[in-house]
């Protein structure tokens, strides 16, 4: 029997400086008229946290391992592209994705009017249900000072097959002959 595995992912991005404006991409959506986030890719903290939670649940590294700043091919990449690729990597590692839940923390943008749209885009990218909730930090910390945003995510995956390296006979010292 294979038990479900959970993972957690956190992503934090500062807003882009006034002298280098950027569009705001968050939860796979373009937010017209909002100040964008800085980052190696598009800065989509919601999509990035979702991808990192998948990697954590499957035990296959993290966002930096797969899409780090040392990978120029991911410069400016969309969060949707990264989440799609993360889901593929996790499935290729022998896992099915149960769901992903993301909590966005920031004063803006006002998230609730576009929640269903964001969940649809992220669900399609992951190939599994993605839910997104939002809150503020009541004026505390960098999100409260409107300096940036945070997103935290959890993911649930289930292993399809047992990898060779985890067979009890090959990993338990007390079962080996002297």
C-alpha positions in Angstrom: 0.0 0.0 0.0 1.3 3.5 -0.9 0.3 6.3 1.4 -0.3 9.8 0.2 2.7 12.2 0.5 2.4 15.9 1.3 4.7 18.7 0.4 5.0 22.4 1.2 6.2 25.2 -0.9 6.8 28.9 -0.1 7.6 31.7 -2.5 8.3 35.3 -1.8 8.8 38.2 -4.3 9.3 41.9 -3.9 7.5 44.3 -6.1 9.6 45.5 -9.0 11.3 48.8 -8.4 9.7 52.0 -9.8 12.6 52.5 -12.2 12.2 48.9 -13.7 8.5 48.3 -13.8 7.1 44.9 -14.7 3.6 43.5 -15.4 2.0 41.6 -12.5 1.6 37.9 -13.2 0.0 36.2 -10.2 -1.8 32.8 -10.1 -1.3 32.5 -13.9 -3.2 35.7 -14.6 -2.1 39.1 -15.8 -3.3 41.8 -13.5 -3.6 45.0 -15.6 -2.7 48.2 -13.8 -1.0 46.5 -10.9 2.7 46.8 -10.0 4.6 43.6 -11.0 7.0 41.5 -9.1 10.7 41.1 -9.5 12.3 37.7 -10.2 14.3 35.5 -12.5 11.1 34.4 -14.1 7.8 36.2 -14.1 7.7 36.4 -10.3 4.3 34.5 -10.1 4.7 33.5 -6.4 1.4 31.6 -6.4 2.4 29.3 -9.3 6.0 29.0 -7.9 4.8 28.0 -4.5 2.5 25.4 -6.1 5.4 23.9 -8.1 7.6 23.8 -5.1 5.0 22.0 -3.0 4.8 19.4 -5.8 8.6 18.9 -5.7 8.5 18.7 -1.9 5.8 16.1 -1.9 7.6 13.9 -4.4 11.0 14.4 -2.9 12.5 15.5 -6.2 14.3 18.7 -5.2 12.9 22.2 -5.3 12.2 25.2 -7.5 15.9 26.1 -7.5 17.0 22.6 -8.4 14.8 22.6 -11.6 14.4 26.2 -12.6 17.1 28.1 -10.7 18.8 31.4 -11.7 21.6 29.4 -13.1 19.2 28.2 -15.9 19.0 31.1 -18.4 16.3 29.2 -20.4 13.9 30.0 -17.6 14.6 33.8 -17.4 11.2 35.4 -17.8 9.4 32.1 -17.9 5.7 32.1 -16.9 4.7 30.6 -13.6 2.2 28.5 -15.6 5.0 27.0 -17.7 7.0 26.2 -14.5 3.9 24.6 -12.8 3.2 22.6 -15.9 6.8 21.4 -16.1 6.9 20.7 -12.3 3.7 18.5 -12.7 5.4 16.6 -15.6 8.6 16.0 -13.5 6.6 14.7 -10.5 4.5 12.4 -12.7 7.7 11.2 -14.5 9.1 10.3 -11.0 6.1 7.9 -10.5 3.5 10.1 -8.7 -0.1 11.0 -9.3 -1.1 14.5 -8.1 -4.1 14.6 -5.8 -4.4 18.4 -5.3 -2.6 21.6 -4.6 -3.8 24.3 -2.2 -2.2 27.8 -2.2 -2.5 30.7 0.2 -1.6 34.1 -1.2 -0.6 36.7 1.4 -0.6 40.4 0.3 -2.6 43.6 0.3 -3.0 43.6 -3.4 -4.2 42.7 -5.9 -7.8 42.2 -4.7 -7.9 38.4 -5.4 -11.4 37.2 -4.8 -13.0 38.6 -8.0 -10.6 36.5 -10.1 -10.3 33.4 -7.9 -12.3 31.0 -10.1 -10.3 32.2 -13.2 -7.0 31.7 -11.4 -8.0 28.2 -10.1 -9.0 27.2 -13.6 -5.7 28.3 -15.2 -3.6 26.6 -12.4 -5.7 23.4 -12.4 -5.1 23.1 -16.2 -1.4 23.7 -15.8 -1.0 21.1 -13.0 -3.5 18.6 -14.4 -5.0 18.3 -10.9 -7.3 20.4 -8.7 -5.7 23.7 -7.5 -7.4 25.9 -5.0 -6.2 29.4 -4.1 -7.2 31.4 -1.0 -6.0 34.9 -0.1 -5.4 37.0 3.0 -3.6 40.0 4.2 -1.0 40.3 6.9 -3.0 43.1 8.7 -0.3 45.7 7.9 2.6 43.6 9.3 5.8 42.7 7.6 6.8 43.4 4.0 3.5 42.3 2.6 1.8 44.7 5.0 4.1 47.5 3.9 3.3 46.8 0.3 6.8 45.7 -0.5 6.0 42.3 -1.9 3.9 39.2 -1.5 4.2 35.7 -0.2 2.5 32.5 -1.2 2.5 29.2 0.7 1.2 25.9 -0.8 0.7 22.3 0.1 0.4 19.4 -2.4 -0.7 15.8 -2.1 0.7 13.1 -4.3 0.5 9.4 -4.3 3.2 7.1 -5.6 2.2 4.8 -8.5 5.0 2.3 -8.1 7.7 1.6 -5.6 11.1 2.8 -6.8 13.9 0.2 -6.9 15.9 2.1 -4.2 13.2 1.8 -1.6 12.6 -2.0 -1.6 12.9 -3.2 2.0 15.4 -5.9 1.1 17.9 -3.5 -0.3 17.7 -0.8 2.3 17.3 -2.6 5.7 20.6 -3.6 7.1 19.1 -6.1 9.5 17.8 -8.3 6.6 21.1 -8.7 4.8 23.2 -11.8 5.3 26.7 -11.2 6.9 
